[in-house]
Amino acid sequence: MHADQPVRTGRAKRLPRAVRERQILDAAVDVFSRLGFHAASMDEISEVAGISKPMLYAYLGSKEELFASCIRREATRMMEAIAAGVEPDQPPDVQLWSGLRAFFGFVGENRASWQVLHRQASSQGGPFAAELADMRGRAIGLVAALLLHSSETQDVPRAGDAEAESLAAALVGAGESLADWWLDHPAEPAGVVAARLMNLVWMGFGDLVQGHVWHPPNRR
């Protein structure tokens, strides 16, 4: 057997539905991340999961439905990891740093998840666009809440929700791009990658939180 190929398990005995679904989704994330959505087959997923193909369809439906379920589960896992990593009792910069560290920590420990969430799902678009939009919206909402809280704790005028949301969208986009770059440079430690983004964004966000805003020159 090739070193890069997953170890196949034999056909498993009857398991509780939740355990079986987790087993199927684990196998599907592995196969989709390695082969891509189009090249992945339900035969391969059923073999890796150790479950018959008819049972695979019975549990999670078609390949499209299974892929969407993978996106939802991995997005939820990622958001839970970020939320758990944020230290709400710390200063604003430490809160943001802890969130970034949790994000890159998750990507580093779950590279197959990120392959499915970002590269595979983004390349498919169409039927999976709503799943991606929901994931990105949840991430933007979390970062926007951190920025608004930062303004409140710094005793400066509260930023408008639209402003916080737009800045959060910029940060989320930068984080996604850097995580995608990191997939091709896995030797970089998670903390180093997170610190690079923190230095990029906080030098600007820190001024904004304290009310220091740049204005374009007045040109006629």
C-alpha positions in Angstrom: 0.0 0.0 0.0 1.3 3.5 -0.9 2.3 5.6 2.2 -0.1 8.4 1.3 -3.1 6.2 1.0 -5.4 5.9 4.0 -5.6 2.7 5.9 -8.9 0.9 5.0 -10.9 -0.7 7.8 -13.1 -3.8 7.5 -16.8 -3.5 7.4 -17.8 -2.3 10.8 -20.6 -3.7 13.0 -23.8 -1.8 13.8 -23.0 1.5 15.5 -25.2 4.3 16.9 -26.3 6.7 14.1 -24.2 9.6 15.4 -21.1 7.5 15.5 -21.7 6.1 12.0 -22.3 9.6 10.6 -19.1 10.9 12.2 -17.2 8.0 10.7 -18.7 8.7 7.2 -17.9 12.4 7.4 -14.3 11.7 8.6 -13.8 9.5 5.6 -15.5 11.9 3.2 -13.3 14.8 4.4 -10.2 12.7 3.9 -11.2 11.6 0.3 -12.5 15.0 -0.8 -9.4 16.8 0.5 -7.1 14.4 -1.4 -9.0 13.9 -4.6 -11.3 16.9 -5.0 -15.0 16.8 -5.3 -15.3 15.6 -8.9 -12.6 12.9 -8.7 -13.9 11.6 -5.3 -16.2 8.6 -5.6 -18.8 7.2 -3.2 -17.1 3.8 -3.7 -13.8 5.3 -2.3 -15.6 7.0 0.6 -17.6 3.9 1.5 -14.3 1.8 1.4 -12.5 4.3 3.7 -15.4 4.5 6.1 -15.9 0.8 6.2 -19.5 1.0 5.2 -21.5 -0.3 2.2 -22.3 2.2 -0.5 -26.1 1.7 -0.2 -25.8 2.4 3.6 -23.7 5.5 2.8 -26.5 6.9 0.6 -29.1 6.0 3.3 -27.2 7.9 6.0 -26.1 11.1 4.2 -27.6 11.0 0.7 -25.9 11.9 -2.6 -22.3 12.9 -3.1 -23.5 16.6 -3.3 -25.4 16.3 0.0 -22.4 14.5 1.6 -20.0 17.3 0.5 -22.4 20.0 1.8 -22.6 18.1 5.2 -18.8 18.1 5.3 -18.6 21.8 4.7 -21.2 22.4 7.5 -19.5 20.2 10.0 -16.0 21.4 9.4 -17.1 25.1 9.4 -18.8 24.5 12.8 -15.8 22.8 14.2 -13.6 25.7 13.1 -15.9 28.4 14.5 -16.1 26.5 17.8 -12.3 26.3 18.0 -12.0 30.0 17.3 -14.7 31.0 19.8 -13.1 28.7 22.5 -9.7 30.2 21.8 -10.6 33.9 22.2 -9.8 35.2 25.7 -12.6 37.7 26.4 -11.2 39.0 29.7 -7.9 40.1 28.0 -7.1 43.5 26.3 -8.4 43.9 22.7 -5.1 43.0 21.1 -4.7 39.8 23.1 -8.3 38.9 22.2 -7.7 39.3 18.5 -4.4 37.5 18.8 -5.9 34.6 20.6 -8.6 34.3 18.0 -6.0 34.3 15.2 -3.9 31.8 17.0 -6.9 29.5 17.4 -7.8 29.8 13.7 -4.4 29.0 12.5 -4.0 26.3 15.1 -7.2 24.6 13.8 -6.0 24.9 10.2 -2.6 23.4 11.1 -4.2 20.5 12.9 -7.0 19.9 10.4 -5.5 20.6 7.0 -7.9 18.3 5.3 -10.7 20.3 6.8 -9.3 23.5 5.3 -8.8 21.9 2.0 -12.5 21.0 1.9 -13.7 24.3 3.3 -11.6 26.7 1.2 -10.0 25.1 -1.8 -12.5 22.4 -2.8 -15.7 24.2 -1.8 -14.6 27.5 -3.3 -13.7 25.9 -6.6 -17.1 24.3 -6.9 -19.2 27.4 -6.2 -22.7 27.0 -7.4 -24.6 24.6 -5.1 -22.2 25.1 -2.3 -22.0 28.9 -2.4 -24.6 29.2 0.4 -22.6 27.0 2.7 -19.5 29.1 2.1 -21.4 32.3 2.6 -22.8 31.1 5.9 -19.3 30.1 7.1 -17.8 33.4 6.1 -20.7 35.4 7.6 -20.3 33.6 11.0 -16.5 34.4 11.0 -17.1 38.0 10.1 -19.7 38.3 12.8 -17.3 37.0 15.4 -14.5 39.3 14.4 -16.9 42.3 14.2 -18.0 41.6 17.7 -14.4 41.7 18.9 -13.8 45.0 17.1 -16.9 46.6 18.7 -15.9 45.3 22.1 -12.4 46.7 21.5 -13.8 50.2 20.9 -15.9 50.0 24.1 -13.0 48.9 26.3 -10.8 51.6 25.0 -13.2 54.3 26.0 -13.5 55.8 22.5 -16.6 56.5 20.4 -18.2 53.2 19.4 -17.7 52.3 15.7 -20.7 51.7 13.6 -21.8 48.2 13.0 -21.2 48.6 9.2 -17.7 49.9 9.8 -16.9 47.0 12.2 -18.4 44.5 9.7 -16.4 45.8 6.8 -13.1 45.7 8.7 -14.0 42.2 9.9 -14.6 41.1 6.3 -11.2 42.4 5.4 -9.5 40.5 8.2 -11.4 37.3 7.4 -10.4 37.6 3.8 -6.8 38.1 4.7 -6.9 35.1 7.1 -8.4 32.9 4.4 -5.7 33.9 1.9 -2.9 33.4 4.4 -4.2 30.0 5.5 -4.4 29.0 1.8 -0.8 30.0 1.3 0.1 28.1 4.4 -1.2 24.9 2.9 1.7 25.1 0.4 4.2 26.1 3.1 3.5 23.6 5.9 6.9 24.0 7.5 5.9 27.4 8.9 4.8 27.1 12.5 1.2 28.1 13.3 2.2 30.8 15.8 4.6 32.4 13.3 1.9 32.6 10.6 -0.7 34.0 13.1 1.8 36.6 14.3 2.4 37.8 10.8 -1.2 38.5 10.2 -1.6 40.0 13.7 1.3 42.5 12.9 -0.3 43.3 9.6 -3.7 44.1 10.9 -3.3 45.3 14.5 -0.9 48.1 13.5 -3.9 49.5 11.7 -6.8 48.2 13.8 -5.0 49.4 17.0 -5.1 53.0 15.7 -8.7 52.7 14.6 -9.7 51.3 18.0 -8.1 54.4 19.6 -9.9 56.8 17.3 -6.9 57.6 15.0 -8.2 57.6 11.5 -6.3 58.3 8.2 -8.0 60.7 5.8 -7.3 60.9 2.1 -5.7 64.3 0.9 -8.1 67.0 -0.1 -7.4 67.4 -3.9 -9.4 69.4 -6.3 
